[in-house]
Amino acid sequence: MKLLLDENLSRRLVPFLLTAYPESTQVVLVGLEAASDVQIWEYAKSNDFVIVTQDADFEELSLIKGHPPNVIWIKTTHPSRSAILKILLDQQPLIHDVLINQNQGCIEMTQT
């Protein structure tokens, strides 16, 4: 599973995610810094990415358009880089199970 981090998430997270989520990247790193949510959605769909965001917009797109792409919606009161990284790494088995094995379009993750 490879992740596409939304613009609201730091591109500095990418190197720390690559072991757990090979080929992951962030929207700015692929030239989508000014892209609309729909453009990011289409890019993720065409390139087999799971979108990671802190915005409800992609969860709403998932309800309207279905999946793929899948969405990881991170809902945390302290959105530090370390908190985001901890969620994505610690919850990797759950994320994989929900998105792949259970075929859900979106998973909401909160800080544990």
NORBEL-V261142 format. One record per pair of residues at least 24 apart in sequence whose C-alpha atoms are under 10 Angstrom apart, sorted by sequence separation. I is the first residue (numbers start at 1). GAP is how many residues later the second one is. D is the distance in whole Angstrom. If there is no record, write none. Layout:
# NORBEL-V261142
I | GAP | D
I | GAP | D
This chain:
# NORBEL-V261142
4 | 24 | 10
5 | 24 | 10
25 | 24 | 9
27 | 24 | 10
37 | 24 | 9
41 | 24 | 10
44 | 24 | 8
45 | 24 | 5
71 | 24 | 10
87 | 24 | 6
4 | 25 | 10
7 | 25 | 9
24 | 25 | 8
26 | 25 | 9
44 | 25 | 6
45 | 25 | 8
54 | 25 | 9
84 | 25 | 10
86 | 25 | 8
87 | 25 | 8
4 | 26 | 9
6 | 26 | 9
7 | 26 | 7
23 | 26 | 9
24 | 26 | 9
25 | 26 | 10
26 | 26 | 9
41 | 26 | 10
42 | 26 | 9
43 | 26 | 9
44 | 26 | 9
84 | 26 | 9
86 | 26 | 9
6 | 27 | 9
7 | 27 | 9
24 | 27 | 10
41 | 27 | 9
42 | 27 | 8
44 | 27 | 10
72 | 27 | 9
83 | 27 | 10
84 | 27 | 8
7 | 28 | 9
41 | 28 | 7
71 | 28 | 8
83 | 28 | 7
41 | 29 | 9
70 | 29 | 7
83 | 29 | 9
41 | 30 | 10
54 | 30 | 10
69 | 30 | 10
70 | 30 | 9
6 | 31 | 9
68 | 31 | 10
52 | 32 | 10
67 | 32 | 10
79 | 32 | 9
7 | 33 | 10
70 | 33 | 9
71 | 33 | 9
72 | 33 | 9
73 | 33 | 7
74 | 33 | 8
75 | 33 | 7
76 | 33 | 8
77 | 33 | 9
78 | 33 | 8
6 | 34 | 8
70 | 34 | 8
71 | 34 | 6
72 | 34 | 6
73 | 34 | 6
74 | 34 | 6
75 | 34 | 6
76 | 34 | 5
77 | 34 | 8
68 | 35 | 10
70 | 35 | 5
71 | 35 | 5
72 | 35 | 5
73 | 35 | 5
74 | 35 | 5
75 | 35 | 5
76 | 35 | 6
4 | 36 | 9
52 | 36 | 9
67 | 36 | 9
68 | 36 | 10
69 | 36 | 7
70 | 36 | 6
71 | 36 | 6
72 | 36 | 6
73 | 36 | 6
74 | 36 | 6
75 | 36 | 7
76 | 36 | 9
4 | 37 | 10
67 | 37 | 8
68 | 37 | 7
69 | 37 | 9
70 | 37 | 8
71 | 37 | 8
72 | 37 | 7
73 | 37 | 9
74 | 37 | 8
66 | 38 | 10
67 | 38 | 5
68 | 38 | 10
4 | 39 | 9
66 | 39 | 7
67 | 39 | 8
4 | 40 | 7
65 | 40 | 10
66 | 40 | 9
3 | 41 | 9
2 | 42 | 10
62 | 42 | 10
63 | 42 | 8
4 | 43 | 10
9 | 43 | 8
62 | 43 | 6
63 | 43 | 9
4 | 44 | 9
5 | 44 | 9
8 | 44 | 9
9 | 44 | 7
62 | 44 | 7
2 | 45 | 9
3 | 45 | 9
4 | 45 | 6
5 | 45 | 8
6 | 45 | 7
7 | 45 | 9
8 | 45 | 7
9 | 45 | 8
61 | 45 | 10
2 | 46 | 7
3 | 46 | 5
4 | 46 | 6
5 | 46 | 6
6 | 46 | 6
7 | 46 | 8
8 | 46 | 7
59 | 46 | 8
60 | 46 | 10
1 | 47 | 8
2 | 47 | 5
3 | 47 | 5
4 | 47 | 5
5 | 47 | 5
6 | 47 | 5
7 | 47 | 10
8 | 47 | 8
59 | 47 | 6
1 | 48 | 7
2 | 48 | 6
3 | 48 | 6
4 | 48 | 6
5 | 48 | 6
6 | 48 | 8
58 | 48 | 9
59 | 48 | 9
1 | 49 | 7
2 | 49 | 9
3 | 49 | 7
4 | 49 | 9
5 | 49 | 10
6 | 49 | 9
50 | 49 | 9
59 | 49 | 9
6 | 52 | 10
56 | 52 | 10
52 | 54 | 10
54 | 54 | 10
50 | 55 | 10
51 | 55 | 9
52 | 55 | 10
53 | 55 | 10
54 | 55 | 10
50 | 56 | 9
3 | 67 | 10
4 | 67 | 9
5 | 67 | 9
21 | 67 | 9
3 | 68 | 9
4 | 68 | 10
13 | 68 | 7
17 | 68 | 8
20 | 68 | 9
21 | 68 | 9
3 | 69 | 9
12 | 69 | 8
13 | 69 | 9
16 | 69 | 8
20 | 69 | 7
9 | 70 | 9
10 | 70 | 9
11 | 70 | 10
19 | 70 | 10
8 | 71 | 10
9 | 71 | 9
10 | 71 | 7
13 | 71 | 8
14 | 71 | 9
17 | 71 | 8
21 | 71 | 9
9 | 72 | 8
13 | 72 | 7
17 | 72 | 7
20 | 72 | 8
16 | 73 | 9
10 | 74 | 9
9 | 75 | 8
3 | 85 | 10
1 | 91 | 10
1 | 94 | 10
1 | 95 | 8
1 | 98 | 10
1 | 99 | 9
